[in-house]
C-alpha cells in the first residue's frame, strides 16, 4: 500500500505578505462545486450521490455498519453521501505528476509513468506533496489594463501584455508570488455558452517564460487550462503546462474566480490556498482566499 508522502511543516509567511491584509477584506476565489458544473474536456462529471438517509435507516433497521444505532426510539438519523469527481474539477491546483511528456511519459523530476505509476496513482509528486500556498498574490488583470471587460477568444497573454498590465497596476512581481491571470472568462460563470466569447484566451509560452523568471510559487487563471488555445506552437498542445509543471515544477491553478478582485481593483493581496493532501491524486480542489 502506498503511504502518504511527507508533508511540509513549519511554514512561515513573510511579514511583507501579512501587511497586504491590513484592511481585512476577504475575497473567495473559488468556483463552487455541483453536479452538472462546467468541466474541462477529458474529465469525468462531478457527482454527489446520497448514500445514507433517515428513511433508509428506518426501513432497513440497524444492520451491518448501522448496528450501533441499537434501540433507536428517538428516531435519530443522519444523511451521508458519496462524492465522485475528478481532482481537476472547478477551482483546483495541478500536482507536479499531472503532466507527462516524451516517449517514457515522464513527469517532473524525470519519473516515468512506466515505473512510477501504481494502481492508486503516481508514486511521486502527487497531491499529497503540494504545500499550502501562504503568501503574496498578484492579480494580472489583462482585460482591465486594455479597458475591456474580457479578453477576446483565443487572445494571447504574452510578455508584452503582462508587462503592460503590471505597469498600469503599479505592481512588480517578486520571487515566490502566486500570479493569477484574469481573462474575464468567469464573468460569465457558469454559463458555458456565454463563456465561449472568451474561450481559448490565456497565457502563451512567451508570457510563461517571463513569469518563470520570477520563480513563482504557482501560476493560476480564471480558465479551464490557464494557457491560450490553440497554443500556436507546432507539436505542442499545451506548452505552458509542459514548461511550468513538467519542466520547472511550478503548479498551475485553474478556474480561479477573479471577478470580485478585479472589480475592487485589488492587485496584490495575502493569498491563502490549502490543497487537500490526497495520496495518488494528480491535483486537488481548492478554495483560495485573498485578503486585502
N, C-alpha and C positions, 0 to 999 in steps of 0.2 A: 504494500500500500504506500502511495506517495504521502510523505509527511509535509505539513506546511513549512514553507520557507521561513527563514529568519526575517522578521520584520524590523524596520528601523525604530530605534528608541532614542530618547534623549534629544529629540529635535528642538531647535530653538528658532524663534522668529526675530529677525533683525529689528532693533528699536526703530529704525527709519521706516520700516513697513508698518509697525504698530501705530506710528504717528499719523499714517494715512487714514486711520479710522477715527479721527478726532471728533467728528460730528455724530458718529454712531448711526448713520443712515445705512440701512440694510437692504440689499437687492438680492432677491432669489433668482439665480441664473439657470434654473432647471426647467425642463420641458413638461414635467408630469409624465405619468405612465398609465395607459389604459388599453383595454382590448380594442383593436381597430386603429390604433395610433399610427401615424406615418413612420415608415421604416426605410432604411437604405435597401436597395436591391440586394438579394442574396442572403437575407436574414430571415429566420423563422418569425412568425407572428407573436406578439405579446398576448398572453392569455392568463386570465385568473379563473380558476375553477373551484367552486365551493366543494369542500371535502367533508366537513362535519357540520351538521345542523341540529338545533334542538329537536326538531320533528323526527329526524333520523335516529337520534339517541333514544327518544321515547319509543319509537316503533320497533327498534332492534333490541332495546334493553341493554343492560350492562355486559356486553360481550367483548371478547378479545381485549384490545387495549383500552376499553372503557369499563373494565371491571371495577376500577377504583371509584366509579360513581356510586356503587353499592345501593343502599336503600335511599333512593332519591325522592323523598316525599316533598321536598321544597321545589321540585321541578327545575333544579339548577341545570343550565345548559351552556353551551359555548358554540361558536362558529369558527371554523378554521378553513384554510384554503390551500390549494396547490397553485404555485406560480410556475408558468412555463414561458421562458423568454430567452432571447439572446443577450449576452452581456453588452452588446453594441446597440441596445435599444434606447431611444431617447438620449438625453444628456448622458454622456459616458466618456471614459478615458480608455485609450488603447494601451494595452500592456506591450512590452517590447518583443514578445513572442508572436504578436499578431500578424506581422508582415514577414513573408519569406521571399527569397529571390535566388536565382541561379539554378543550375542543374541538380544541386543537392538540397534545394528547398531550405536554405539556411536563414535563420532569423538573427537578431542582434547578438554579437559575440561569436558568430560562426557556428552556432548549434544547428545541426541538420535535423529536419523532421524525420529522416530515415532512422536516426538513432535516438533522438531525444523527445519524440512524441509518443506518449503512452496511451493506454486505454482511457485515461481520465484527463487528457490534456497535456500540454507541454511540461517537460520536467524542469525547465529553467525559464526565468524571466516571465513567469505568468503573473496574474493579477495580485497574487499574494506578496509579490516583491515590489509593488508600486508604493512609494512612500506617500504620506499625506503632503498635500501642497499647501503650505502656510507661508505666505509672503506677499511681495508686491505684485499686483496685477496691473496690466496696462491694456486699455481698450484702444484698438486702432480702428476708428470709425471711418472707413473709407468712403462710403456714400456721403456722410456728413461733411467730410473735407471737400467733396465735389459739389456740395449744395444740392444733393439728391436725397430722396427718401430711401432708395435702394440702388444697388448696382444693376447693370444690365445683365441679362442672361449671358453666361459664358465670359463675363468680363474678368480680366486678369488683375489680381492684386500683385503687382510686381514691385521691384525695388523702388522705382520712381514714385509709385502711388503710396507705398509705405512711408517713404521719406517725406513726401508732401504732407501726408496726414499727420505724422508726428510733429512736423514743423508747425502746422496750423494749430495743433493742440498744445504746443509748447511743452511737449513731453519727450524725454530722451530714454531710450532703452538702456537697461543695466543687466549685467550678468545675473542669472538666476530668476529673472522675471517670468511670470506666466503671461504670455502675449495672446490676447483674444482679438480676433479679426472679425469685424462686422461687415456683412454684405447686405443686410436688411432682409434676408430670407425669412426670418422668424417674425417679421412684421405681419406676415400672413398666416403664421402658425395657428392651427394645424390644417389649414385649407390647402390641400395638396394641389388643387387646380390653380389657385392664386399664386402659390409658391413657384410655379413654373416660369413666372415672369423674371425670376432671379436665378433660375436653375442653371447650374454649371459655373456660376461665378465663384471665384475663390483664389487662393494663393497659388502662384505659379513657381516653377523651380528657381527662377531668378530671385523672387521675393523670399523663398525659403532659405536660399543661401545667405541672404542678408540677415535674416533672423538668426540663423545658426551661428553667425559670427559673435553674437551676444551670449551664446550658451544658455538659452532659456531653460527653465525647469520644465516647461511644457508650452505647447502652442495649441490654441483652440480656435474654433469658429462657430458661427451660427448655421452651418450647413451640415449635410449628411456626411461629407467627406473632406472638409477643410479646403481641399485643393480644387483648382479650376478643372473643368471637364468640357470637352476633351483636353488632354494635357498639352497637346501641341508638340510633344516630344516623341519622335518615332520609336516604336517598340516599347514604350513605357506608359502603361495605362494609368499608373499613379506614381509618378516620380517623386513627388513630395513625401508621400508615405515611405517610399523606399529610402530616400535620403535621411529624413528626420528620425524615423523609428528604426528602420533596419540598419542603417549605416552609422548613425550618430547617437542612437539611444535616447532620443527626445520624444516623450509621449505626445500623442495628439488627443485633444478633446473635441467632440463633435456634438452638434445640436445644442450649443450653449445659447441660452436666451439672453440677448444683449440689448433688447429694445428699451428697457427702462433705464439702463445705464446711459445709453446714447441720448435719450430724451432729457435726462438730467445733466448731460454734458459732464459726466464723471469719467475721466480718462485714466486716472490712477487711483488705486484703492488697495486695501488689505483683502487678499483672497484666501478663503478657507475652502478647501476641497478635499474630501476624505474618501478615497477609493475603498471599496469593500475588498478585504484580502482573501479572495476566493481562489483556493488552490486549483490549478488546472484551467482556469478561465483565461481568455486572451484579452479581457477588458473588464471594466466594471462600470455599472451605472453609478452616477454621482449626483449630488445636489450641491453645486458650488454656490457659495455665498460671497458677495462683495460687500465690504463695509467701508464707507467713506466718511 
